[in-house]
Structures are given as structure tokens and as C-alpha cells.
Amino acid sequence: MVSIVVSIHVIVCVAMCIIILLQQGKGAEVGAVFGGSSQTVFGASGAGNALTKATWAFAIIFFVSSIFLALASSRRVTGSIFEGGPFSSAPVSSVMPASKAPKSAAPAAPAGAGHAPAGVATPSAK
């Protein structure tokens, strides 16, 4: 059902663009004075009424299909994208329990003041 409404919505969008571009502008009479033609494809004023009615009809279909698609998409949502899947929200203690941590391991001693990490050049003292 939603895919049918989406295809109708796209067809209406394209048809509205074409119909709106076919309509005669408000300043067309002034353009005819400077060498433009006063006749259009449909006649002097013959298509204005038909194109206006078609624009209104397609606009109503566009708004109704937009509202339907918005309501349909809000009803489809069943949860967050973060629920389920491989990245579930597990507590930190279940990742590495304290009972399995090695108890006898001591942290390594820090390096002395004069020792630099491998591969790092230190400036010589003056």
C-alpha cells in the first residue's frame, strides 16, 4: 500500500512541475511588447483555467499523499535503531567480571625520567 502511494506521490510531483512550468506568468503581456509572442501553445487565455484546475487537483493529491506517508511512517516505527542487534546495552560488569580478573598482576613500573619511548628522539641536555 505504501509503495503504491509513494509511486503516485512521485508521479504527482513530476506532473506538478510540468504543469506549473507550462503556465503563463503574470508579466507575459509586458514581454510581448519587446518582441515576444502574445500567443501561447494553448491560445491567449484558453489554457489558464485548465492548468489552474489541474494544479489545484495535483496539489490536493500531493498534500493528501504526503500526510498519508507521514502517518504511515510514524506507525511503522516499533523501536529505536539501537535496540537489539550486535551492540546491545550490557552492563560493564558483565563484560569482564571482577572474579575473573587476575589478582596477582601488579602494574608495570613507570619509566625513569631520562628514558624516552622507543623511536622518539630526545633533545640533548646542555
C-alpha positions in Angstrom: 0.0 0.0 0.0 2.8 2.4 1.0 4.8 1.6 -2.2 1.7 2.4 -4.3 1.2 5.8 -2.6 5.0 6.6 -3.0 4.8 5.9 -6.7 1.7 8.1 -7.0 3.4 10.8 -5.0 6.4 10.8 -7.3 4.2 10.9 -10.4 2.2 13.8 -9.0 5.4 15.7 -8.1 6.7 15.4 -11.7 3.3 16.3 -13.1 3.1 19.4 -10.9 6.5 20.6 -12.0 5.5 20.2 -15.7 2.1 21.9 -15.2 3.5 24.8 -13.2 6.2 25.4 -15.9 3.5 25.4 -18.6 1.5 28.1 -17.0 1.7 31.6 -18.3 3.4 34.2 -16.0 1.7 37.4 -14.8 4.1 39.6 -16.7 3.7 37.9 -20.1 1.8 40.8 -21.6 4.7 43.1 -21.0 7.2 40.7 -22.6 5.1 40.7 -25.8 5.8 44.4 -26.2 9.5 43.8 -26.6 9.2 41.3 -29.4 7.8 38.3 -27.6 4.8 36.5 -28.9 1.5 37.1 -27.2 0.1 33.7 -28.2 1.0 30.6 -26.1 0.7 27.0 -27.1 -2.9 26.8 -25.8 -4.0 30.2 -27.1 -4.2 33.6 -25.5 -6.0 32.6 -22.3 -7.6 29.2 -23.1 -5.3 27.0 -21.0 -5.1 29.2 -18.0 -8.3 27.9 -16.5 -7.5 24.2 -17.3 -3.9 24.4 -16.0 -5.0 26.2 -12.8 -7.6 23.5 -12.1 -5.0 20.7 -12.8 -2.5 22.5 -10.5 -5.1 22.6 -7.7 -6.0 18.9 -8.2 -2.4 17.7 -8.2 -1.7 19.9 -5.2 -4.5 18.3 -3.2 -3.3 14.8 -4.2 0.2 15.8 -3.2 -0.8 17.0 0.3 -3.0 14.0 0.9 -0.3 11.6 -0.1 2.2 13.5 2.0 0.1 13.3 5.1 -0.6 9.6 4.4 3.1 8.8 4.0 3.9 10.7 7.2 1.3 8.8 9.2 2.3 5.5 7.7 6.0 6.1 8.5 5.2 7.0 12.1 3.1 3.9 12.6 5.9 1.6 11.3 8.4 2.6 13.9 8.5 -0.1 16.5 11.5 0.9 18.5 14.9 2.5 18.4 17.6 1.5 15.9 19.8 1.0 19.0 17.7 -1.8 20.4 18.7 -5.3 19.7 21.4 -6.0 17.1 25.0 -6.8 17.9 25.5 -3.7 20.1 23.1 -4.3 23.0 23.4 -2.2 26.1 25.1 -4.6 28.5 26.3 -3.6 31.9 30.0 -3.1 32.3 30.3 -5.8 35.0 29.1 -8.5 32.6 31.9 -7.6 30.1 34.7 -8.6 32.5 33.6 -9.7 35.9 35.8 -8.8 38.8 36.1 -12.5 39.9 38.0 -13.4 36.6 40.4 -10.5 36.8 44.0 -11.6 37.7 44.6 -10.7 41.3 48.4 -11.1 41.5 49.2 -9.0 38.5 50.9 -5.7 39.5 51.1 -2.7 37.2 54.3 -2.2 35.4 56.7 0.3 36.9 56.8 3.7 35.1 59.9 4.6 33.0 62.6 6.7 34.6 62.9 10.4 33.9 65.8 10.0 31.5 64.2 7.2 29.4 62.2 8.0 26.3 59.9 5.7 24.5 61.4 3.7 21.6 61.6 5.6 18.4 61.4 9.1 20.0 64.4 11.4 19.8 65.0 13.5 22.9 66.9 16.7 22.8 70.3 16.6 24.5 70.7 18.5 27.7 73.1 21.4 27.6 
